[in-house]
Amino acid sequence: MIALRRSPPIIENVIPRRYHRLKQVLDRRQPDLTVLTEDVHKPHNLSAIIRTCDAVGIFEVHSVNVTAELPTFSQVSQGSEKWVFLNTHPDTKTAINYLKQQNFKVYAAHFSSQSLDYRQIDYTQPSAIIFGAEKWGVTQEAAQLADEHIIIPMLGMVQSLNVSVAAAVILFEAQRQRLAAQLYDNVRLDSETYHRVLFEWGYPEIAEICRQKGKPYPTLGDDGQIKE
């Protein structure tokens, strides 16, 4: 029996235009702005929040789902979950402690006697915002562990917004402040993370093979072509 040798896989280089678009997006990612969703269980709400996070340049999102499994993404996300990393945590306390260890100031979208108008917050500083379950809002534990409470003033009969709408309102205020402070003008990610993610976005299949084999990612040229 004659053993046939398998031909090496054909590597198709990423189109330069797409490569530079990926770099443009990574150049504006904000590693010190994030969201923690707490028991957001409806797929369309989680998807909408992730989509907003991508739009304002958030690099990664955190999530806790102790009452149910993390919901799958819906068509609302428009694929944005591929561009925003989602970190899950076993419980609220663990998640908030992790964020504080990363030097984030933690804000809970929560009505209380100490609540501040969301526009009073300085989002140019490392900021993590907690959004709670659709019906109940953030848990009492999250409210107690947060550094501050923030609210969106409501002038009508309804006293709250849909969680994904509230996230959009607050996050675009954070974007407005960061644009004014020119925080999008320079790369905020460290070099190692930047180049790792750039390769994973451009060559996801090859990145997976490298991870399985424990090999480093190949070097990319100026237009995104694989040099090795």
C-alpha positions, 0 to 999 in steps of 0.5 A: 500500500502506497502512503500518500503525502498530504500537501501543505495547506494553501495559505491565502493572505488577508486582503490589504484593505481588510488588514488595514481596516482591522488595524484601524479598529484595533488602534482605537480599542479602549482597554480601560473601558468595559462593561459587566453584564449581570444575569442579562439573559435575553439574547437580543439584549446581550447582542445589542450591548456587545454591538454597542461596545464594539461601536464605542471601541471597547476591547472586552466585556465581562459577564456573570450569569448565575441564574441561567446559562449565558445566552447565545447571540442573536442577529442583532449583534451583526457579528460584533461578538467576533470583535469584542472579547467576552470574559465570563465569571462564576459570580458577581463578587469574583467579577467585581474584585477582578475589575478592581484589581485591574484598577477599574472604578466600578459603576452600577447602573442602579437607582439609590439615594447616592445615585449620580447622573451618568453624565457627572462621571469621568469616563476618561479614567478606567471605568467598568459599568455594571448592567443588571438583569432585564426585570430586576436590575443589578443585584444588591450585592453588585450595588454594595460592591460598586464604587458609585451608582449612576442613573439616567434621569427619566422625565416620563411615566416610565422609570427605566430603559431597556438594559441595552438602550441604557447601555448605549446611552451611557457608553456613548457618553463615555465615547464622547468624553474620550473623543474630547480627551483624544484617547482614540488618537493613539494605540492603547493596547500593549504591543503583544496583545495588539499583534496577537489579536491582529493575527487572530482577526486576520487569520483565525484558522491559522491562529487556531492551528498554532494554538493547538500545536503550541507554536507562535504566530507567524510574522505579518508584513506591512500589508498583512501578508504572512512572512514565514 
